[in-house]
C-alpha cells in the first residue's frame, strides 16, 4: 500500500469520545476513519515501543496490554501534523502523525488496500 499523502492524510474533523474509547477522523478527501483508541496502543510509534537506532522496542506482536495501558485519558493535538494520546498508565511519548493514522484506518476498504 502506498503511504497516504495530500488530502488523504489531512483531517477535516476529529472527534474523540474518551468515555466510549473511540475517535472519528473525517479526512479532507471524504474518507471517514473510526478508531478504537485501545487498538492504537500497540501501534505506538515512540522509540520505547517501536525501538530506534538498532535497539528493539518493548512492543512486539505478542505484547499483551492491560486495560490501563489501552485507556486514553486525554488526546492532544500536536501542531497541524499529529495527535498525542495520554494513556492511563502515564505513557505519552507517542506522536501519531495524521499520515500514520490514515495508514492505520481500520475500515474494510483500507484493510483490503493494506493486504
C-alpha positions in Angstrom: 0.0 0.0 0.0 1.2 3.5 -0.8 1.7 6.0 2.0 -1.2 8.4 2.2 -0.4 11.9 1.1 -2.2 15.2 0.1 -5.8 15.4 1.3 -5.8 11.7 2.2 -3.5 12.5 5.2 -5.2 15.7 6.3 -8.1 15.7 8.7 -11.2 17.9 8.1 -12.6 17.0 11.5 -11.5 14.9 14.6 -14.0 13.8 17.2 -12.6 11.9 20.3 -15.0 10.2 22.7 -12.8 9.2 25.7 -15.7 7.7 27.6 -16.5 5.3 24.7 -12.9 4.9 23.7 -13.5 5.9 20.1 -12.1 8.5 17.7 -13.6 9.5 14.3 -11.5 11.3 11.8 -13.1 12.8 8.7 -10.4 13.3 6.1 -10.3 16.1 3.5 -10.6 13.5 0.7 -14.0 12.5 2.1 -12.9 9.3 3.8 -14.0 8.5 7.3 -12.0 6.5 9.8 -13.3 5.2 13.1 -10.7 4.0 15.6 -11.0 2.1 18.9 -8.5 4.1 20.9 -7.2 1.0 22.7 -6.3 -0.6 19.4 -3.9 2.3 18.7 -1.6 1.5 21.7 0.2 -1.5 20.0 0.9 0.9 17.1 2.7 3.5 19.3 5.5 4.9 17.2 7.7 6.1 20.0 11.3 4.9 20.5 10.4 2.9 23.7 7.6 1.0 21.9 9.0 0.6 18.4 12.7 0.9 19.1 15.3 3.1 17.4 18.9 3.0 16.1 19.1 -0.8 16.1 17.7 -1.1 19.6 14.4 -3.1 19.6 11.3 -1.6 21.2 9.3 -3.1 24.1 6.2 -3.7 22.0 6.1 -6.9 19.9 3.3 -8.8 18.1 2.7 -10.9 21.2 2.7 -8.0 23.7 -0.4 -8.0 25.9 -1.7 -4.7 27.2 -3.6 -4.1 30.4 -6.9 -2.0 30.5 -4.9 0.9 32.0 -2.4 0.7 29.1 -5.2 0.9 26.5 -7.3 3.6 28.1 -6.8 7.2 26.8 -7.2 10.0 29.4 -6.6 12.8 27.0 -5.9 13.4 23.3 -3.7 16.4 22.5 -3.2 17.9 19.0 0.4 18.5 18.1 0.9 21.3 15.6 -1.0 20.5 12.5 0.5 17.1 11.9 -0.1 14.7 14.8 -2.1 13.6 17.8 -0.6 12.6 21.2 -2.6 10.2 23.4 -2.1 10.4 27.1 -2.6 6.8 28.3 -3.9 5.9 31.8 -0.6 4.2 32.6 1.3 7.5 32.1 2.7 6.7 28.6 2.6 9.9 26.5 5.6 9.9 24.2 3.9 8.5 21.0 3.1 11.1 18.4 0.6 9.6 15.9 1.1 11.6 12.7 -2.0 12.1 10.6 -0.2 10.1 7.9 0.3 7.2 10.3 -3.3 7.4 11.5 -4.6 7.3 7.9 -2.4 4.3 7.2 -3.9 2.5 10.2 -7.5 3.2 9.2 -9.4 0.0 10.3 -12.2 0.3 7.7 -12.7 -2.7 5.4 -11.7 -0.8 2.3 -8.4 0.3 3.8 -7.8 -3.2 5.3 -8.0 -4.7 1.8 -5.7 -2.0 0.4 -3.1 -2.9 3.1 -3.3 -6.6 2.1 
